[in-house]
């Protein structure tokens, strides 16, 4: 027959022999349990169970909770063993009895459910006079005994001391805190990632560098320089896939927007099976080292490279100078053409106005011819105006402007110009600041942009005009030369057309550049916009994407101070006649223009004297003190109109002066703006405009 003795498997153990003998030989009659032969079956069974158990167990029986325990319970008692055996629990564990007594009493009183504690901290004295803070996982279970008055004879205690585990957890927490403190103390940008490569933790240095917060943690892709992003991402995913060390260099954006070079290095943390459970990495600023290396490399450059660079610089400077000279030459040519052209147009338009008045109510066919010629002349005048705007030589008459009011007042004109296929929308900001600009020219600019938007939407679409208060800060103007930081009124015109490629946007403001078909555009529309905005001290920017549409944003300086609103007397719709008692002196060196001016003033009911220059004009002023107004050209040989006005007013301080010009070079206009107190009517002008201007200067006629 095989040997029936039990041999425990490796790692298993049996109850201690010594403790077993102690329990069997103990004189229980000296305790509250009495002799063993008098024990109840329930007590005997419980005794046998704890004696055979390998795990720490104790029995607390009867009203005094007499303590019986096994070999596994001995380390918990420490120096109290074997003294505590058979003692009431209130004596054996007197130092903690106040904590554990309620559970014992509840069970002995008849509670049938066990009571458990995952972590009970007990301050016990088990090694001489030393006190221990011990953590236990405790279970108190009732032992049924029919002979007991409550049906419960005692409490079965299962106890596992978890002090070492709790201490280990605390030590781990302290270690983690030390690691976190060290991570925060290091000057590097530290980070951690999940096994799949998703970065989910940064140290404080990283947040301080990027300007982000833990609540809005940055995506590392969002702060890597766009030129380095593809390379950095590819190498990171390779490392995540293969488990190799990650190491690369790229530029990171700092909180102030500057990019600096960093060395990024990441190492995997693996479990016992070799599986990656975490990535830990750091970014080290190597900008200074990079600069040093690069500097060591403008020192090692070959002479050929230096010559090539210098040659390129000279060629670029030469090209820039050539472009500047070309623009200046075009501007001078434009101004000269505008002067002569406007003089001719003044005669043409004025004569057609006078002829139209003569034909009023007469030959209808002849009137149509006059109207057609007048329309052609006005279109030619508009072209001349655009040329002047491009060369920034048109005289502006700025006044306080409410852009919301101006845009709203243009709605009917815009809808008529855009046609039925284009839907016009306006988004006007509340509390919009005022600006200081020439309202007529600003209207032309908005209309110009609206028509451009219409032409970009041949199949129809939506045109949006938006106003907004804006602030261009130092960071913005640093990348836009010639723009001053400050507060602006922004007017944006947006279309839903085909958009423009970047190469087209770069040239959009160049004079005579157009993408329209031959005969469909002059290439001066956006040049006029650019010239007007710059002449007004503002800024203009194009945002466009092919297939998405185009937005042109105009920024005009905010008006500060208490500039008075200009009177809105509206466009003249009828002639305001003068009085034969009012004598006007016309000064003009061009005979045809002078003759038209004389005829126009006579037609308006004034008496007129004429002079071909300053000398004749001054003589007439001396001879005729009844002259109430001098109507003079600005650009004249020998003495220009501005100097003539000074000389005339020295003789006659009360003399009214009205200037006219088709082009001026800082005679009565400085920095593109009329000098204070100067009254000007540009050539060509209509009879209606001239009559309204004269009455505004001379005042209401007396009855």
MARMAR-858457 format. One record per residue (C-alpha): residue in one letter; x, y, z. Coordinates in steps of 0.02 Angstrom, whole numbers, plus 50000, padded with zeros to 5 digits. Last residue first. Example, Ala and Ser with C-alpha at 12.3 -4.5 7.8 and 13.67 -1.06 7.14 Angstrom:
S506844994750357A506154977550390
// end
This chain:
X483535697647445X485335694247494X486145679247415X486685665447535X488525663047564X490015666847454X491015651047490X489575638447493X488785647947348X490365645447245X490495626947285X488675623647239X488845632647071X490455623447029X489715606247069X488155609746965X489175616646820X490185600646818X492025598746861X493545592046770X494605596746861X494575596647050X493715609547158X494745616347302X494475626947457X495995628647571X495675633047754X496825619447820X497985612347685X497185598747580X497825581347615X498985570447510X500475572847624X500335591447586X499075598847464X498965617347418X500575617747318X501135600147362X501275593947184X499575596247109X498545588646969X496915592846880X496775608946973X495535621647039X495725633747184X494345644647257X494915660447346X493835672947444X494605690247470X494425697347646X496305699847671X496395710247509X498155716447469X499085703247569X497665691747516X498185693647335X500015689447370X499565673847470X498305668247338X499615670647200X500825659547297X499515645647305X499035647947121X500795645747055X501935660147005X503105657846855X502075645146759X500385639246823X499825624046923X498525629347052X497175636646937X496255651547007X494485657147047X494685673647143X493155679247240X492285695547290X493035707647162X492315724847207X494065731747241X494345731947051X495945740646997X497095733247128X496345715947102X496505718146913X498365722046930X498625706947041X497785695446913X498825702046768X500435698246860X499835681146924X499365673646757X498155673046610X496865684746688X494965685446674X493565696246743X491805689446769X490085695646818X489085681146890X487445673546830X487865654946821X488055655946632X489335669746658X490285658346777X490255644246648X490775655646505X492245662646604X492785645146657X492635638946477X493715653246414X495035649946546X495075631446501X495315635546318X496625648946353X497695638246472X498545650446593X497045652046710X496545665846833X494665669446840X494145684846942X492345684747007X491195699847025X489565698047122X488225711247082X487695700946934X487065687947059X487385669347069X486365654347016X486275637847112X486135624646977X485245608447017X485615591447091X487105596247196X487695581147294X487255581047478X487435595147604X488165583547734X488995595847852X490665589447913X490685582548089X491835591748206X493465583948262X493415580348449X494945569948482X495355553048407X494885546448236X495375528148217X496605525148075X495905516347920X496145497547898X495475490147737X495235471247726X495015462847557X494255445447570X494285432947428X493385416847383X493485398447426X493975389847263X495745396647267X496065404847434X496155423347467X496595435747603X497095452947540X497735466547658X497585485447660X498365497647784X498005515647832X498815532747834X497545540347713X498825540547571X499095522047604X497235518547591X497015529147435X498525521747344X498045503747385X496255506047328X496815514647169X498045500447135X496605488447166X495625496247022X497075501046909X497245485146807X496245493146667X494865480146657X493745470546539X494535476246374X495695461446368X495075447946485X495275449946671X496805444246768X497425462046790X499075470846826X499055488946763X499805495446925X500355482047050X499095479647191X498635461747143X500435456347113X500705445847270X498895440247270X499135432947095X500615422247150X499635416547303X498225410047191X496625420147190X494845415847239X493485407747134X492085418447200X491225419047369X491575437447395X492165447047548X492345465847574X493105470747742X493075487947824X494175489447979X494235505048087X495955505948164X496835506848332X498725506648344X500345499848272X500975508948118X501115499847951X502585503747836X503285486247840X502075472347883X502925458547983X503355469448133X501645477348111X500805461648175X501885459048330X501795477448374X499895476748378X498595480948247X496985484348342X495305482948256X493535489748272X492425481148146X491455483847985X490885470247865X490345470447683X489805453347620X489575448647436X488665432247404X488595422347244X488195423447059X488795412946913X490055426246859X490685427847038X492415436047025X491635450446926X490475453847072X491935454347193X492845466947082X491235477147075X491135477047265X492975481747282X492725496847169X491135501747261X492065501147426X493515511347354X492365524047272X491435526347436X493095529247523X493545542347392X491935551647425X492125550047613X493905557147618X494555549947780X494625552347967X493915537048057X492495534848179X492435520448302X491085507048286X490005504648441X489025490648357X489875482148210X489015481948040X488845465247952X488155468947779X487505456347653X487305458547465X486675443847362X487415443347186X486375436747041X485215452047039X486545464746992X488075470847086X487975489047031X486145491547076X486385482547241X487905493447277X487025509747238X485535504947347X486655499647491X487815514847484X487005524047629X487215508747740X489075508347700X489295526847743X488265525647902X489275510847963X490905519347912X490515534748018X491735547147942X492575562448017X493285572647872X494655570347744X494765581047586X496035571647482X497045579147339X497485565147216X499345562447202X499505545047276X500175538447108X498805525347105X497505538147158X498045549847019X497875536146889X496195531546961X495605549546946X496165549746765X495135534146732X493635542346815X493865557746706X493855546546551X492235538946613X491545556546636X492045561146458X491175545746388X489585549846484X489625567846424X489835562246243X488335550746259X487295564446340X487755576946203X487325564346069X485665560746154X485305579446162X485625580845975X484335567245946X483065575846059X483215592645968X482565605946087X481905605446266X483645608246335X484835611146189X485665626646263X485825618146432X486615602946349X487845614346260X488375621846426X488615604646504X489505598546347X490665613546357X491045609746538X491385591446503X492525595046355X493425610146429X493715601646596X494195585746504X495595595046416X496245602146579X496045585046659X497085577046521X498465589846535X498625588146723X498285569346724X499625566246593X500895575546698X500385566446856X500415549446773X502125552546697X502795557546867X502005542246948X502625530746809X504375537746833X504265535247020X503635517546996X505045513746874X506335521446990X505715510847133X505725495247025X507485499146964X508055502147143X507315485547199X508115476647050X509805484647090X509645479747272X509215461947222X510685461447101X511845468447232X511255455747360X511445441547235X513205447147194X513625447747379X512955430147402X513905423647251X515505432447307X515335424847480X514995407747406X516525409047295X517595414647440X517145398847530X516125398647688X517055392247839X516715408447944X514795410647889X515055386247970X515705392848137X514205404248148X513055389748108X513835379248244X513695393548370X511905396848318X511495378548339X512325378148510X511325393348562X509695385648499X510035369048586X508545369448705X508325351948775X506715342248751X506435327348865X505655310348857X504805296348953X503785283348860X502665271048950X502085252948957X503205245348825X503115226248836X504715217448890X503815204248993X504455212049154X503695228649102X504535241048984X504895259648993X505305267148822X506555281448801X506265298448718X507485311848660X507085328648582X508505340848546X507755358148531X507955372848410X507025388848451X505495396748369X504865413848426X502995416248452X503105424148625X502545407848707X503975398448621X503745388548462X504815372848449X506105369448314X506705351848277X508065339448321X507915320648336X508055306148456X506825292248493X507585276448567X506945261048479X505305252548522X504995248248340X503255255548318X503425269748443X505155274148374X504515274348194X503025284848249X504205297648326X505335297948172X503855301448057X503145314948171X504795324248184X505085323647995X503325329447952X503345343448081X505025351448042X504475364247910X502885368048007X503905372348164X503305361548307X502065370148423X500435362448361X501195345048338X501615344848524X499775346748562X499695359348702X498815355948867X497305366848896X496935363249080X498785360349111X499095378049045X499895384248884X501235397848869X502365386048773X503915388248880X503005389749047X501985374249008X503545364448962X504445370349119X502965364649223X503165346649167X502165338949026X500995323949025X499855315148900X500905312548743X500065299748631X501395287648568X500415271348569X501285265948730X500665281648819X501765296948827X502785306948951X503545324248939X504985334649006X505525351848944X507245353849019X507755365949157X507515352449289X506625357349449X504895351949391X505515334649347X506435333449513X504855337949605X503885325149505X505195311849541X505175316249726X503275315149726X503375298149641X504625292349772X503505298449911X502035289449832X503085273549815X503605275049996X501795276950046X501335261849942X502745251850019X502205257050193X500425251450153X501075234950087X502205232250237X500795236550357X499605224250274X499365212650423X498095199350379X496845195050513X495415182650513X494445183550676X493095170950721X491935178550852X491035169050987X489545158951047X488155166050943X486395159450970X485995174251082X485815164151243X487245152751189X486915133851186X486395134751004X488155140550957X488435149650791X490165157150767X490005175450706X491315182150583X492505196950612X493645200350462X495165211350469X496385218350339X497655225750455X498795241050465X500025242850609X500675258450694X501845250250818X502215254650998X503765248751088X503685244451274X504055225951247X503685221351068X501795219651045X501095236851088X499775241650962X499235257250868X497905250150754X497535256250577X496135246350497X496255243650310X495055232450216X493865231150364X492575217250375X491075212950484X490205196050464X488325195150466X487355185550598X487185199150727X486635190650888X487315200851033X488995192251012X489185200150840X488805217950897X489905216051051X491385210450947X491175224750822X491005237750960X492555231151051X493785234350909X494235252650936X494075253551126X495035237151136X496555244751052X497755246651200X496905232851299X497265219651167X497665204951279X496615212251420X495025216451321X495325200551221X495085190251379X496625179351409X496705161251351X498315163851253X498965181651281X500515175951379X501105164951236X501365176751145X501225194951196X503025197751132X502375198450951X500495196650945X500365198750757X501815186950730X500815173250827X499245173750718X499915161050591X500245148650732X498445148550787X497405158850908X496245157451060X495765173251153X494335173251280X493005185651221X492445189151399X490605185451358X491075169751267X492395166051141X493695175851041X494455164450912X495985169550812X496595166350636X498175170250537X498225158850383X498825140850398X497205134250471X497205117750567X497175125450740X495905138450684X494705125050626X494955113250774X494525127050897X492985131950796X492385113950798X492665112350986X491775128751018X490265123450915X490215106150996X490125114351168X491615113051280X491505103251442X492855090651394X493975105151352X494015111651530X493305129351557X493185142751423X493365157451546X495125151851577X496005141151709X495095125751644X495935128451477X497565120851539X498545121351375X499205104451314X498315103951146X498545122451106X500385122051151X500685106151051X499925114150896X500935129850923X502565119750926X502125109650772X501795125250667X500415123850541X500925116550373X501835124750227X501655126550038X502975133849923X503405117049848X501935104849864X501525098050038X501945079550071X500515070650155X500835053350229X499825039550145X501305028950086X500665017349953X500005000050000
// end
